[in-house]
Structure formats: structure tokens, C-alpha cells
Amino acid sequence: MNQMFTVRRTEEGGKEVLIKPGLRRSDLDTSILKVIDVADLVHSIINHFPVPTNFRDDLSFPDFVTMASETYSNDERFFVPLSTECKGCQFRNDATGSGEFLSGFHECWENKSKLGTELRRNDLVTDIWGGLAGGKSVMGGLLAKNIFLIKDIKESDIAPQSGDKSTVGLSPHKRRMEQINRVKTGTKDSFFDRDGFLAEASSWKYPLHMIDFETAAPAIPFNKNRHPYEGIAFQFSHHTIQKDGSIAHAGEYISFEKGAFPNYDFVRNLKKQLEVDDGSIFRYHNHENTYLNIIYDQLDADPEAPDDKADLQEFIRSITNHKDGNLRVEGIRNMIDLFQIVLKYYYPPLAKGSNSLKKILPAIINDSEFLREKYSKPVYGKELLVPSLNFEKHIWIDPATGNDPYKTLPRLFKEYDDEMLDRYFGGLDEVADGGAAMTAYGFLQYSDISDVLREQLRDGLLGYCELDTMAMVMLFEGLMDKAR
């Protein structure tokens, strides 16, 4: 379907859709669109169901339209109740001073909290880490108590109802308290459980393998006989760390061919690169584990599965964990989650409540003079101290880019900011960082572009994915540096 209608940019800068010459309706097989009579549903929405807003619970559709119309016509400011939705407010501007843009977020919060300029001088409860809190919203619970600033939180405000369970490393509650107490005392130093980290690291087997996947789940499948939103794994990067500390970009894979279903070849290449030894394999969060299990199921269900199906499935099971009923089954070489290592042993105030790798990386760089010294020099590239498959004499840490390695790379799409693409395509930490890559892969499937531009986009994607595993390397090196 995507190859039948391609998108091309015109000389004037606009876009046009090109239909494949000679295309007939019969070539498209079954229509993906269906005519559905929604008259009864529309009637119910207008006449029976309240509008799902946070203005009030019983607002009918006609009343909502009238209210919205009058508010707009009268140019009235209408404040909505504060909620967990404020965390992702698109009208937030944290800059201060005369001449700065307005901030609708702060206007709402000032109206409700009456805290004035304190809101801009203090950490807000929007920054509190809310992970692993069971079914409750930590931020929502605080707002219900009219608590707006982290410094005003008492431990009893967020304590688990069933008590804090004993765990290895920081429990979720203790991690939140580390964040709160550092805000209250103004402590900039990071929390690091050296003994706990070293105890866990002692079980890791060298060489260590850092892997990261780029994936997509298109609404309209790129391939025949595939389902809407079915997972596609089109790229990975792979770094290794030896016992002596030497690092290399050991491998990568990317599929850019239009209409190709890459998943089986993806796993085949991953298997080839990882089976050369039995070293520990690392991922960051659940994404890699999830997609490998998706591919396992695809192999199971495919009536035209490849001849090496059993070998590929055996490999997948060996490096992943999966559910068998209520039982969690781990492979003999189950990947180690660096995200969990961070949660248990490391809390940097610089990252605030985020544990995204793109937030943790600047924090560990800030904490480690070793990292700043090493990677502020051109040691990374082909045939250099840290060999790369894509870079030449690259400097990862540069004050000119805020010591953020991700800001040393050019944007994949000149008209869009990569961070904006990540926010648009993501809602979860484990997938948000792939927004630009996901966009690029889809762009190559349905766009009519030159081979030169295709190669440029391919090279850009290779560099971005390489940095994702290099970020994992830097995190590991930084934690080891703190443990010395």
C-alpha cells in the first residue's frame, strides 16, 4: 500500500502524492476503509453523554459548545483544574525575565496555588518520579492535597499504604524520598549505592554487550499479510566493553529497503554478533525484550517462516524473559536492564524525576570527571582509541553543546527538532527516544526520494543508534568511575 502512493517534495517546498502508474483498484485488494453509520452515536454524544473534561462532571455537549464559544468570543482567560495532564503541558515556558514568552502553564498554576514567582524558583510536583507506585498517581495525590512544590512534601504524603517493601538497592519509595530530600536541602550531589552496585556488577561476565533497537509499529502495515500496529525492528547498534576497559562499536544492522520485512534478518544478524562469546548483554528498559518476544510470536504464527525458525526462536528465548501463565521465565543469558541498575543504585538531582537515558546521560557526565576528560578529546572514531563504524574523530562532550552528546549530532529532519519528534511519537521512556528514527523509517517507506538523500538519512540513523549504545557505555563507565 505504501509503495502505491509515494510522497515527494516539490520545487516550491510543498508536497505531492504520486500514484503508481497503471494502478487499478483491484491491485489494492481489500479496502482498509469501511463505511460505518455513526448517526446514533453522534445523537447520544450530543444529547445524552457528558463531555469528558475536567471543568465539571455534568457538562453536556451543547453547554460545552456554548461555554467554549462565549469564552473565545469574550477573550476570557479560563483556568482548568490542575491535574496529572499538566506534566506534559505544551504551553509551559520555564524561561524568566522581561521579554520572555508567556507561559500558560505558570498562569494556571499561579491562579490555583497563589505562589507567584515561587513556582519558577522551586521544583514542582510535576517533576516527582511517579514510577512503580502501584495503581495510584503520586503527582495526582499531591495535587489533591494542594501540594505544588516538592519541598513541601512530607514523607507521609507519599508513603505506600502497605508499607515500604524490602528490596535490593533503593525501593521506589526511598528513591522518591532521595529526590525530595535533595530538593529540600539543596543538595546537588547524586545518590550512589557503591556497595550495592559493585555486588551486582561482580556477577557480570565480560565482554559486556550494549544493544539498542530502533523499531516502528505503523497503523498501515508496510508489508503484505501484516496487521495494523504490528511491530517492525529495522535497526540495532552494538557496543562491547572488555575486562581491561577497552571499548568498541562492534556491530550494527539496518534495513532500509522499501517493502522489506526486516524482523527475521534483524534477529539473524543480532544472533551472529552476540553468539561469538557468552558475555553479559545489556539493554536500557523493556523495549528490546518486548520486541524480541514479538518477533518470537511472529515466527510462531508465520506459515512461511524461514528454515532457521527454530534456531532464531531458541536464541530469542536465551536472551529474554517472558511470561508463561503467571510464571516469569528467564533465558540462560537474559539481558540485564541498565534502567533497573539506575533505579536501584543511582539518583542524580540533575535528571530530576526522569530516568530516560537522554536525561541520565548528562547527569552521569556531570558527575564524572573521568567521562568529561576522556570524551572531550577526539578519541572516538574509525581506527582510534574507541573504534567506531560511523564516526571520524568525534568529540562527544563539548561545553558548546552543553556537554550533551546527543546535541553533537545533526538533526535527521532539518525542518523538525529531534526532541520534538521524540515527544510527539513517545509517551513511555523506553520508546520516546526513538521518535526521529521511527519517522525516518516510515518516511523511507512511503516517500519518493533520491538515492543520495536516502543514503544521507541512512547514515544519520546509523549515527543516532550508535550513540544510543555509546550512551549506555558512558553510563557504565561513569558508574564504575564513581565506584572506584
MOBEL-V753206 format. One record per residue. N is the residue number from 1. RES is the residue in one letter. SS is DSSP state (@ for helix, = for strand, . for the rest). Layout:
N;RES;SS
N;RES;SS
//
This chain:
1;M;.
2;N;.
3;Q;.
4;M;.
5;F;=
6;T;=
7;V;=
8;R;=
9;R;=
10;T;.
11;E;.
12;E;.
13;G;.
14;G;.
15;K;=
16;E;=
17;V;=
18;L;=
19;I;=
20;K;.
21;P;.
22;G;.
23;L;.
24;R;.
25;R;@
26;S;@
27;D;@
28;L;@
29;D;.
30;T;.
31;S;.
32;I;.
33;L;.
34;K;.
35;V;.
36;I;.
37;D;.
38;V;.
39;A;@
40;D;@
41;L;@
42;V;@
43;H;@
44;S;@
45;I;@
46;I;@
47;N;@
48;H;.
49;F;.
50;P;=
51;V;.
52;P;.
53;T;.
54;N;.
55;F;.
56;R;.
57;D;.
58;D;.
59;L;.
60;S;=
61;F;@
62;P;@
63;D;@
64;F;@
65;V;@
66;T;@
67;M;@
68;A;@
69;S;@
70;E;@
71;T;@
72;Y;@
73;S;@
74;N;.
75;D;.
76;E;.
77;R;.
78;F;.
79;F;.
80;V;.
81;P;.
82;L;.
83;S;.
84;T;@
85;E;@
86;C;@
87;K;@
88;G;@
89;C;.
90;Q;.
91;F;.
92;R;.
93;N;.
94;D;.
95;A;.
96;T;.
97;G;.
98;S;.
99;G;.
100;E;.
101;F;.
102;L;.
103;S;.
104;G;@
105;F;@
106;H;@
107;E;@
108;C;@
109;W;@
110;E;@
111;N;@
112;K;@
113;S;@
114;K;.
115;L;.
116;G;.
117;T;.
118;E;@
119;L;@
120;R;@
121;R;@
122;N;.
123;D;.
124;L;=
125;V;@
126;T;@
127;D;@
128;I;.
129;W;.
130;G;.
131;G;.
132;L;.
133;A;.
134;G;.
135;G;.
136;K;.
137;S;.
138;V;@
139;M;@
140;G;@
141;G;@
142;L;@
143;L;@
144;A;@
145;K;.
146;N;.
147;I;.
148;F;.
149;L;=
150;I;@
151;K;@
152;D;@
153;I;.
154;K;.
155;E;@
156;S;@
157;D;@
158;I;@
159;A;.
160;P;.
161;Q;.
162;S;.
163;G;.
164;D;.
165;K;.
166;S;.
167;T;.
168;V;.
169;G;.
170;L;.
171;S;.
172;P;@
173;H;@
174;K;@
175;R;@
176;R;@
177;M;@
178;E;@
179;Q;@
180;I;@
181;N;@
182;R;@
183;V;@
184;K;@
185;T;@
186;G;.
187;T;.
188;K;.
189;D;.
190;S;.
191;F;=
192;F;=
193;D;.
194;R;@
195;D;@
196;G;@
197;F;@
198;L;@
199;A;@
200;E;@
201;A;@
202;S;.
203;S;.
204;W;.
205;K;.
206;Y;.
207;P;.
208;L;=
209;H;=
210;M;=
211;I;=
212;D;=
213;F;=
214;E;=
215;T;=
216;A;=
217;A;.
218;P;.
219;A;.
220;I;.
221;P;.
222;F;.
223;N;.
224;K;.
225;N;.
226;R;.
227;H;.
228;P;.
229;Y;.
230;E;.
231;G;.
232;I;=
233;A;=
234;F;=
235;Q;=
236;F;=
237;S;=
238;H;=
239;H;=
240;T;=
241;I;=
242;Q;.
243;K;.
244;D;.
245;G;.
246;S;.
247;I;=
248;A;=
249;H;=
250;A;=
251;G;=
252;E;=
253;Y;=
254;I;=
255;S;.
256;F;.
257;E;.
258;K;.
259;G;.
260;A;.
261;F;.
262;P;.
263;N;@
264;Y;@
265;D;@
266;F;@
267;V;@
268;R;@
269;N;@
270;L;@
271;K;@
272;K;@
273;Q;@
274;L;@
275;E;.
276;V;.
277;D;.
278;D;.
279;G;.
280;S;.
281;I;=
282;F;=
283;R;=
284;Y;.
285;H;.
286;N;.
287;H;@
288;E;@
289;N;@
290;T;@
291;Y;@
292;L;@
293;N;@
294;I;@
295;I;@
296;Y;@
297;D;@
298;Q;@
299;L;@
300;D;@
301;A;@
302;D;.
303;P;.
304;E;.
305;A;.
306;P;.
307;D;.
308;D;.
309;K;@
310;A;@
311;D;@
312;L;@
313;Q;@
314;E;@
315;F;@
316;I;@
317;R;@
318;S;@
319;I;@
320;T;.
321;N;=
322;H;=
323;K;=
324;D;=
325;G;.
326;N;.
327;L;=
328;R;=
329;V;=
330;E;=
331;G;.
332;I;.
333;R;.
334;N;.
335;M;.
336;I;=
337;D;=
338;L;@
339;F;@
340;Q;@
341;I;@
342;V;@
343;L;@
344;K;@
345;Y;@
346;Y;=
347;Y;=
348;P;.
349;P;@
350;L;@
351;A;@
352;K;.
353;G;.
354;S;.
355;N;.
356;S;.
357;L;@
358;K;@
359;K;@
360;I;@
361;L;@
362;P;@
363;A;@
364;I;@
365;I;@
366;N;@
367;D;@
368;S;.
369;E;@
370;F;@
371;L;@
372;R;@
373;E;@
374;K;@
375;Y;@
376;S;.
377;K;.
378;P;.
379;V;.
380;Y;=
381;G;.
382;K;.
383;E;.
384;L;.
385;L;.
386;V;=
387;P;=
388;S;.
389;L;.
390;N;.
391;F;.
392;E;.
393;K;.
394;H;=
395;I;.
396;W;.
397;I;.
398;D;.
399;P;@
400;A;@
401;T;@
402;G;.
403;N;.
404;D;.
405;P;@
406;Y;@
407;K;@
408;T;@
409;L;.
410;P;.
411;R;.
412;L;.
413;F;.
414;K;.
415;E;.
416;Y;.
417;D;.
418;D;@
419;E;@
420;M;@
421;L;@
422;D;@
423;R;@
424;Y;@
425;F;@
426;G;.
427;G;.
428;L;.
429;D;@
430;E;@
431;V;@
432;A;@
433;D;.
434;G;.
435;G;@
436;A;@
437;A;@
438;M;@
439;T;@
440;A;@
441;Y;@
442;G;@
443;F;@
444;L;@
445;Q;@
446;Y;@
447;S;=
448;D;.
449;I;.
450;S;.
451;D;@
452;V;@
453;L;@
454;R;@
455;E;@
456;Q;@
457;L;@
458;R;@
459;D;@
460;G;@
461;L;@
462;L;@
463;G;@
464;Y;@
465;C;@
466;E;@
467;L;@
468;D;@
469;T;@
470;M;@
471;A;@
472;M;@
473;V;@
474;M;@
475;L;@
476;F;@
477;E;@
478;G;@
479;L;@
480;M;@
481;D;@
482;K;@
483;A;@
484;R;.
//
